[in-house]
Amino acid sequence: MEGEQNATLRVFAGLPVYNEEETIGTVITNVKEHVDHVICVDDGSSDSSARIAEACGAIVHRHRVNRGYGGALKSLFAKAIEMEADCLVVLDSDGQHDSRDIPKMLEPILSGKADFVIGSRFVEGGGSEAMPAYRRLGIKVITAASNLSSDLEIQDTQSGFRAFSKKALDRLRFDSEGMELSLEMLEDAHEKKLKIKEVPTVIRYDVPKGSNFTALSHGFTVLAWAMISLSQKKPLLVLGLPGLGLFAAGAAMGLNAVNGISDSVDALVGPGLTAVWIGVLGLAMMATGLVLQSARNFLRHLLIKEFGLA
């Protein structure tokens, strides 16, 4: 492993693997130059990925069926904790991430400046080679929704290149099995007051396979999770404001219908009923937002009072 500063620390790399026989051998060989051990979680592959990984010297944990990215990360964390890892660097097994950036990922953890490090494409010095414009836009939308709910101001919430301290490994808990885990993990780290830092990295998109998830399915899944989380944390923003807009639209339609009272009654029935249900829906959304916000404030106050938790 590069350098002697990590001589007393056990640094592991973790690779989720699903049908990556074309690239897994090269990735493991490159990664081994920077860490003490490599753990691969074979997530139900039907090819020779697991055998190649073992032949290259990796520790392989097998899933009988494909559990998804979140399931693979859970197994990586469990195995790293079992083997008493001091640091865990997680990167993709398809060659998108540059293993030469591993020391840069580890530096904030080794110096005590961070517990959770993200290799970011969107901070100064980072980048993405041949990244499609639609994917970039999707990541920006998901990141904006995530930052609204957490106030973390992370620039690249979807990067799979991440590093964790022993403290983070012991404290982080997550339930998601799919790609939405990327956001859940950030929120859990924020709630547990772990120090999060982004470092620049370049991610390639000209690799043989790339992501196993289509941009559309990945985007909808993660964005849906972000919006649900946002509605729980800021119900007035997600429900109250749209409700106010619907109520205003219903009121405007109602006034327009009243102004046309001299016209035929039949012509007024449709717009009138539409105005009523839009207005009622708007009121219901505003009321729901107010109730959820009040309940959240009450529970937050109770936690602070009883347990000293924010």
N, C-alpha and C positions, 0 to 999 in steps of 0.2 A: 504494500500500500504506500502511496506517496507520502513523504514526510515522516518525521518522527514524533510530531506533536500528538499523534493519536495512539501512541504506543500502549498507553494504559487503558484505552477505551476500546470497546468492542463495537465496531461500526459495521452495520449490515446494509445490504441493498435488497429491496423487495421488488419482485417482478410478477404482476398478474399475467398469466399465460393462457391464451386460447387459440389453438391452431396457428402457432407462429414458427413452424419448423424452418421456414426460409430465413428467419432473422435471429432466432433465439440464441444460437451458438455464438454469433458475432457479438451480440449485445452482452452476453455473459462474459466473454473473453475480455471485452473492453472495460466492463464495469469492475471486474476483479482487480484491476490495477489500482483502484482507489478505495477499496473496502476490504474488510477481513473475511466476510462471508456473504454469499448470495443465496437468498431464499426465493424459490419460484413456487407459485401456487398454480398448478395446472387445473384450470377451471373447466374440466370435462372435455378436454381436447380429443379429437378423433384422429389426429395425425401423430407424428413422432416427436412432438415438442418435448414431452416429459423425458423421453429417453435421451434426446440430444442434450437437454439441460443437465441431466445427471452425468453424462459423459464429459461435459465441460466443467464439472466440479461443483455444480449448484446443489443445494439442499432442496429437494422437491417434495411438496405436499400436494396430494391429489384430491380433487373433488370428483365424486362419481358422476355428478350431473353439473351442467352449467348453471351457476348461481348468480352470475352477473358481477360487475365490477365491485359493487359494495361487498358482496359475499367473499370475493377474493381478498379485498382489503382486510376484512375481519380476520380471515385466516392468517394473513401476513402479520398482522398485529399480534395475534395470539402466539404465533411461532416465534416472533422476535422477543416477546416478553418471556416465553418459556426458555429461550436461549440466552436470556439476560443481556440483551442488546442495550448499549448506551445511546446509540443513534440508529435511526432507520431512514434510508433514502428510498423512496418509491419512484419508479420510472416505468415507462411503457416498454414492452418487449418487442415492439415492431421497429425499433430503431429511430423513432421520432426525436428522442431526447439525446443530447450529447453527453456522454459519460464524462468527458473532460470538465464539465461544469459541476461535477459532484463535490470537489473541494470547496468551490464557491458556495454551494448549497450548505455545506457543513460548517463553514466558518462562523456564521452568526450563532449557531448552537454551541460550538466549542468555546466561543468567547463569552457565552452567557447572555448574548443580546436577544436571543429568540428561542422559543420552544417549538415553533412551527414555521417552516420556511417554504415559500412557494416560488418555483421557477417561473418567472413572469415574462410573457411575450410583449407586454404593453407598458413596462416601465423603461426608463432611459437605458439604452444599451441592449435591450431585448429585441426580439424579432421573430418572424415566422416566414420561413422560406416557402414560396408557392402556396400560401394559404388562400383559399377561395374567398372572394369578397362576401358571399352570403354567409359563410361560416364566421367570418370576423364580425359581421353585423349581429348575428345571432348571439355570439359570446358577449358582445357589448350590451345587448338588451338584457340577457340573463344577469350579467354583472350589475347593471344598474338596478334591477329589481332586487337583487340580493343586498346591495348596499343600502337601499331604502329601508330594509327591515333590520339591518344589523348596525348600520353606521360605521362599518369597518373601513370603507374606502379602499377595498382591495381592487386592483386593476385587472387581475386575471383570475377570476374565481374558478375557471374550468381547466386550469393547468393540472395535468396528472403528474407533473414533476414536483415532488414534495419531500421534505425532510422533517423528521420528528425527533425531539429529545426524549430521554428516558421518562421525564416528567409528563410529556405529552402522551407517550405510549401508555403510561399507567392511568392517565386521567380521561383521555378521550373515549367516548362511547357513542355509537351510532347504530341506527336500526335499518336504514335503507340498504337494499341489495343492489340497486341500480345506480346510474350515473348521478342521480340527485344527491348521493352521498357526498359529492364534492362541496355542496352548500351546507348540508347538515353538519359536516365535520367543522367547517368554519364557524358556524353558529355555536356549536358546542365548545369550541376552543375559546370563543369570545366570552361566553357565559362563565367559563371556568377561569377566566382572566389569564389565559396562556398568552405569551408574547408572540405575535405573528409578524413576520417580515417577508417582503418580496425581494428577490434578487433577479437581475436580468439573465435571461437565457434565450437561446434561439431554438425553435422547434421546427422540424422539417415535415413537409407534407408530400415529398416526392419518394416516400418509402414504398416498398412493394404492396403492402396491404392497407396501411393506415388504420384508422379507427374501425372497430367492429360494429360501431353504431352509426346509422345514417344520421346526417346532420339534422334532418327533420324530426326523427323520433327522439334523438338526444335532446334537441332544443325544446320540444313540447313537454317532455318528461321533466326536465330540469326547471323550465320556466313555470310549469304548473306547481311544482314544489315551492319555488320561490314566492309565487303569488299567494299560495296557501299560508306560508310562513308570514308573509307580509300582512295578510288579513288578520292573523292572530295577534301580531304585534302592533299594528297600526290600523285598527278597524275603521276609524273615522276617515282615514285616507282612502281605503279600498272600498268601503261601503257608503260612508257619509257623503263624500263629495259626488260620486256618481248618483246617489240618491237625491241629493240637492238638485243636480242637473236634470234628472228625470222629473222631479216635482215642478221645477221651473218650466220645463217643456210642456208638461200636462196643463199647468196653469195658463200658459200662453195659448195653447190649443183651445182650452175652455173659454177664455176671453174672446178668442176669435169666433168660436161658435155662438157665444152670446151676442156678439156684435152683428152676427148675421141672422138674428132672431126673426127678422121680417121676411126672410126667405122661406122656402118650403121646409116643413117639419122633417120630411124624409131626408133632406140634405143635411140636417143637423144631427140626426141620430148617430150616424157613424163617427164623425169627428168628436161628438160629445162623449160617447162611450169610450173612445180611444183616450181622450183627455182624462177621463175619470180613472181608468186603470193605470195609465202612466203616472198620474199624480199619486195614486194609492201605492204603487210600487216604489216610487221615490220616497214617500213617507216611511214605508216599511223598512227600506234600506237605511234611511237616516236613523230610525229608531233602533234598528239592530246594531248599527255602528256605535250609537251612544251607549247602549246596554253593554256591548262587548268592551268598549273602552272603559266604562265605569267598573266592570268586573275585573278587568286587567289591573286598573289602578288600585282597586281594593286588595287584590291578591298580592300585588307588589308591596303595598304598605304593610300587609300582614306579615309577609316574609321578612321585611326589614325589621319590623318590630319584634318578632318572635325569634328569628335566627340570625339577624344581621346580614341577610342576603339581599343584594340589589336585584 
